[in-house]
Amino acid sequence: MKTITEQKPLEEVMQPLEKCERVYLIGCGTCATLLHTGGKSEVLEMKDKLEEAGKKVTGWMVIPTACDELTREALRENAKDIEAADAVLVMTCAFGVQTVTLYIDKPVYPALNTLFIGKEESPGCFTEVCMQCGNCVLVQTAGICPLVRCPKSLLNGPCGGSEGGKCEISPDTDCAWQKIYDRLEALGQLDKLEEIQPLRDWSTTYGGGPRKIIIS
């Protein structure tokens, strides 16, 4: 499983750096490297772009996994170059950005957008598998998530616009509910389609501040 990211447009990256003369760059050796959004090559490309824009890059590094506790030690080892910067530009997922923010007293800005949690189905092809909604319905849908797999996130069967097992949104997209039906039929569990799902309680997904769980 990987955190899927994409680079922000350069003008969006440069906007918060407008008044910064000196910038320190951080990439990630795990997901962002695999996605070619924040590995060594991308960090060096960003360094060139910043210098072309008149910025001084005081240093850069690619932390092995920017979202874990070793980030603190990596920042400590490079404290001199980081201290010389006006801001830190982080080419990692949002979790990595927030981890860096925990350990330094400098403005920290993201260079990437975090899109979803994905699975690599084939080399370089990542598909979203879970939106981490906090209210799993996979027991009713044969292990296939309609919230992710259906473009309309329908919980009680198809919309009626599918044709030949394909979604009306795109002929390249399988109808999630056709997949669910086929699997339930193969399992002898078609009766589960008669169970009506109530209106979605999205409070398990957003709102009320950051979610937290304590394991005792």
C-alpha positions in Angstrom: 0.0 0.0 0.0 1.3 3.4 -0.9 0.3 7.0 -0.3 -0.4 8.4 -3.8 0.8 12.0 -4.5 1.2 14.4 -7.3 3.3 17.5 -7.6 1.5 20.8 -7.2 1.8 23.3 -10.2 5.0 25.2 -9.9 3.3 28.5 -9.5 1.4 27.1 -6.5 4.6 25.8 -5.0 6.3 29.2 -5.4 3.5 31.3 -4.0 4.3 30.8 -0.3 8.0 31.1 -1.0 7.6 34.6 -2.6 9.2 36.4 0.4 11.7 33.6 1.1 15.3 34.0 -0.1 16.6 30.7 1.2 14.9 27.3 1.0 15.7 23.9 2.3 14.3 20.9 0.4 13.1 17.5 1.7 12.0 14.5 -0.2 10.9 11.0 0.8 12.6 7.7 -0.2 9.5 5.6 0.0 6.1 6.5 -1.6 7.2 9.8 -3.2 10.2 8.1 -4.7 8.2 5.3 -6.2 5.6 7.8 -7.6 8.4 10.0 -9.0 7.0 13.0 -7.1 9.6 13.5 -4.4 12.6 11.2 -4.8 16.2 12.3 -5.4 15.6 13.2 -9.0 12.5 15.3 -8.3 14.2 17.0 -5.4 17.2 18.0 -7.6 14.8 19.2 -10.3 13.0 21.3 -7.8 16.3 22.7 -6.6 17.2 23.8 -10.1 13.7 25.5 -10.5 14.1 27.3 -7.2 17.6 28.5 -8.2 16.3 29.6 -11.6 13.7 31.7 -9.7 16.5 33.4 -7.7 16.2 31.3 -4.5 19.2 30.0 -2.6 18.8 26.3 -1.7 20.7 25.9 1.6 20.6 22.1 1.4 18.4 19.1 0.6 17.9 15.5 1.7 15.7 12.5 0.9 14.5 11.0 4.2 14.1 7.2 3.9 10.5 7.4 5.2 9.5 10.9 5.9 6.5 10.0 8.0 8.2 8.0 10.7 10.1 8.9 13.9 13.5 8.7 12.2 12.6 12.0 10.6 13.5 13.8 13.8 17.0 12.4 13.7 17.4 13.3 10.0 16.4 16.9 10.7 18.7 17.1 13.7 21.7 15.9 11.5 21.0 18.6 9.0 20.0 21.3 11.5 22.7 23.8 10.4 21.5 23.9 6.7 17.8 24.0 7.8 18.5 26.8 10.2 20.1 28.8 7.4 16.8 28.6 5.4 13.8 30.9 5.6 11.4 28.0 4.9 11.4 24.3 4.2 9.8 22.8 1.1 8.7 19.2 1.6 8.1 16.9 -1.3 6.3 14.1 0.6 2.7 13.2 1.4 0.7 15.3 3.9 1.7 12.9 6.7 5.4 13.6 6.0 4.8 17.4 5.9 3.1 17.3 9.3 5.9 15.1 10.7 8.5 17.6 9.6 6.4 20.4 11.1 6.6 18.6 14.5 10.3 19.0 14.8 11.4 22.3 13.4 10.5 25.9 14.1 10.5 27.0 10.4 7.7 27.5 8.0 7.1 24.2 6.3 5.3 24.1 2.9 4.1 21.2 0.8 5.1 20.7 -2.8 2.8 17.8 -3.4 -0.9 17.0 -3.2 -1.9 13.8 -1.4 -4.5 11.9 -3.4 -5.3 8.5 -1.9 -4.1 5.2 -0.4 -3.5 2.9 -3.3 -2.3 -0.5 -4.4 0.1 -1.1 -7.2 -1.8 -3.4 -9.6 0.9 -3.4 -12.2 4.3 -1.6 -12.5 3.5 2.1 -12.2 -0.3 1.7 -12.0 -1.9 2.5 -8.7 -5.5 2.1 -7.9 -7.4 3.5 -4.9 -8.6 0.7 -2.6 -9.7 2.5 0.6 -10.9 5.9 1.5 -10.6 5.2 5.3 -14.2 6.1 5.9 -14.3 4.5 9.4 -17.6 2.7 8.7 -16.8 -0.4 6.6 -19.5 -2.1 4.5 -17.4 -4.8 2.9 -19.4 -7.6 4.7 -22.5 -6.7 2.7 -20.6 -6.1 -0.6 -18.5 -9.2 -0.9 -15.3 -7.4 0.0 -15.6 -4.8 -2.8 -15.9 -1.2 -1.7 -18.7 0.7 -3.5 -17.6 4.0 -2.0 -14.2 3.7 -3.8 -15.1 1.5 -6.8 -18.3 3.3 -7.8 -17.8 6.9 -9.1 -21.1 7.9 -7.4 -20.3 6.0 -4.2 -23.7 4.3 -4.3 -24.5 2.0 -1.3 -27.6 0.3 -2.5 -27.1 -1.1 -5.9 -26.3 0.4 -9.3 -27.6 3.6 -10.7 -29.1 2.1 -13.9 -26.6 3.8 -16.2 -24.2 0.9 -16.5 -24.0 -1.1 -19.7 -22.2 -4.4 -20.4 -20.7 -4.3 -17.0 -19.1 -0.9 -17.5 -19.8 2.4 -15.8 -21.6 5.2 -17.6 -18.9 7.6 -16.4 -16.3 5.8 -18.5 -16.3 2.7 -20.7 -12.9 1.8 -19.1 -14.3 1.6 -15.6 -16.0 -1.6 -14.4 -19.4 -1.1 -12.8 -18.7 -1.7 -9.1 -22.1 -3.1 -8.5 -21.8 -5.6 -11.3 -18.6 -6.8 -9.7 -20.4 -7.0 -6.3 -23.4 -8.9 -7.9 -21.1 -11.4 -9.7 -19.1 -12.1 -6.5 -22.2 -12.5 -4.3 -23.8 -14.8 -6.9 -20.7 -16.9 -7.0 -20.7 -17.1 -3.1 -24.4 -17.9 -3.0 -25.1 -14.7 -1.0 -27.3 -12.7 -3.4 -29.8 -12.3 -0.5 -27.4 -9.6 0.9 -28.6 -7.3 -1.9 -31.9 -7.2 -0.2 -30.4 -5.5 2.9 -30.9 -1.7 2.5 -28.0 0.4 3.7 -29.1 3.4 5.8 -28.0 7.0 4.9 -24.3 7.3 5.3 -22.9 8.6 8.6 -20.0 10.7 7.3 -19.1 11.8 10.9 -16.8 8.7 11.0 -14.8 10.3 8.2 -14.6 14.0 8.8 -15.4 16.6 11.3 -14.8 17.1 15.0 -11.0 17.5 14.6 -8.4 14.8 14.1 -9.6 11.2 14.7 -7.7 9.3 17.5 -7.8 5.8 18.8 -6.0 4.5 21.9 -5.0 0.8 22.1 -4.8 -0.4 25.6 
